[in-house]
């Protein structure tokens, strides 16, 4: 199994999660601050973790239509497209699910924790979709 990172792209932060070739379970890694260094940070992560595919969360509204945030994610994906193949994964309600999980843990958390957990949910959804395809 290849190595993956996923990105929950926002205008202030980018949540990052990772799944390696030994265990296909997505784990939150960190949150990058959008300050002009984020492309270089993703480049470093891709290199350091020998990433084969970058999964980018694909935001849509409740009707399934594109939003302004969809364009932000697409534009960021273009900026990093030379680093590794890019796959998009629907990110509907991942931030809500992430916050629910963090609340259930009973520990303090902040928005950066929500972003990295959302990235993990995006990546886990992607990995499960791949597995379903393989099973067919």
N, C-alpha and C positions, 0 to 999 in steps of 0.2 A: 504494500500500500504506500502511496506517495505521502509526502509531508504537505500539510496545508496550513495557511493562516487565513483568518477571515477578518474583515474590517467593517465596523459599523461607523460609516463616515458621517460626520456632522460638520457644522461650520465652526465649532469651537474645539471639539474633541473628536478623536477617532478611537473607538474601542477595538482592541486586538485580542484574538483568540488563536489557539494552536491545537493541532492534532498531528501526532507523529505516526510514523509507519509501524510502530509496534502495537499501539492501542488506539483504535479509531474513536476516541472520546475527546470531544472538544473541551478545552480548558481556557478560561480567561487568562490573559497574559498581562496586559497593561493597557493604559490609555495614553495616546499621544495627544499633545496639545497642538492645535492648528496655529502655527506661528511662523510658517515658512520653512521649517526643518522637517516637516512630516514626510515628504517624499524620500529624503535621505534616511530617515528613521526606518521607513518601510524597506528601503533598499538594504539597509544593514540587517534587518530581521530576515529578509528573504535569503541573504547570503549566509548569515550565522546559523540558521535553522535548516538550510538546504531545502528551501520551499520549492515544490513542484507546481502548485496552483495557489493563486490568491482568490479567495471567495469574497466578493463585495456585496454587502447588503443592498437590496434594491427596494427603496421605499415607494409606496403607492398609497393613495387615499383609500377610504373604505369602499369606494366603487371600483377600485382596481386601476384607476387612472394615474398617470404620471403627475408629479407635483414639482415644485421648485426644488425640493430636496432630492428628487430623482435626478435632476440635472447636475446637482452638486456631486452626487455619487458617480454618475457617468463621467463627469469631467475629471474627477480624481482618478478613476479607473484608467482613463486615457493617459494621465500623467505617469502612471506606474506600469503601463502595459508592456514596456520593454523588459521588465524585471522577471516576469513569469506569466504563464497563461492566466487570464482573468475569467472567472465564472461569476455570474450574478445569481443571487439567491433572494427570494422574497423575504422581506424583513417585517412583514405585517405583525404588529402587536408584540414584537420581541422586547421592546423596552418595558412594556407593561409586565410581561412574563418575567423579565429579569428583575424588576423591582419586587415582584411578588416573591421570587426565590430568595432574594436578599433579605426581605422582611422576615420570611420564614426561618432564616438562619438566626435571627434574634440578635445580630451584632450590628453596630453602627456601620453605615455605608454612606457614600456620597454619589454624585452624578457620574463621576469617573468609574466607580464600581459598577453602576448600572450599564454604562457604555461597554465595558469589557465583558460583562455577563451577557449583554445583548449580542455581542460578537460571537460568544460561545454558542448561544442558541442558534444564531444564523448558521454557524459552521456545523453544528450537530444536525440541523435540518438538512443541510446540503449532503452530509455524509449518509444520512438515512435515505435520502432520495437516490443517491448513487447505489446504495445497497439494494433498494427496490428494483432499480433498473437491471442490476446484475442477476437478480433472482428470477427475472422473467425469461 
